[in-house]
Amino acid sequence: MKLFSTGRCFYNKRVIDMFLSIDELSDRVDGTIHEKTQFSPQGVDLTVRRIFEVTSPTELDFGGSEERPGEMKEISPEKRSPEDDYGWWDLAGGQYVVEYNETVQARDGLGIVVPLGRLTSGGSTHPPLLFSGVPESRPVLSVHGEGLTIKENARISRFMVWE
């Protein structure tokens, strides 16, 4: 098995070849902030646009006629100094819903959004999202008990398509 490195991670070339290349992904992603930074041989990094806190329970039933989504409150990022261009979210341990700057589509392939190591290395994560077409949900961010601080537009996830 031949491995190669891209910074801090090692990848199996056969696994990478199963997913679409950067050129093939470019027309499946809109809203990138800095393509040179976000596009890599492993996929496209997704950035945080907004973060929400769930403030009431969701109600689910078998058929969906009595379903009611939980209410969410947007958390505003705070600038550390007046001259800062971007603010920070200081998140306590718990669950949050994330909205990305980018919109993605897998078309006929299988799309997957996974957390980046920079997120998981501190104990926070989100479950992988698997989908065809466009994702129907936003990831639920689970923050470690000690908390997490995220700057606006931080890269936290990677989008890949398997065809």
Secondary structure, DSSP 4 states (H G I P E B T S, - for coil): --EEEETTEEEEHHHHHTBPPHHHHGGGEE--S-HHHHEETTEEEEEEEEEEEE-S--B--SSSTT-BPPPEEEEPPB-SSTT-SS-EEEEPSEEEEEEES-EE--EEEEEEEEE-HHHHTTT-B---EEEEES-SS--EEEEPTT-EEEETT-EEEEEEEE-
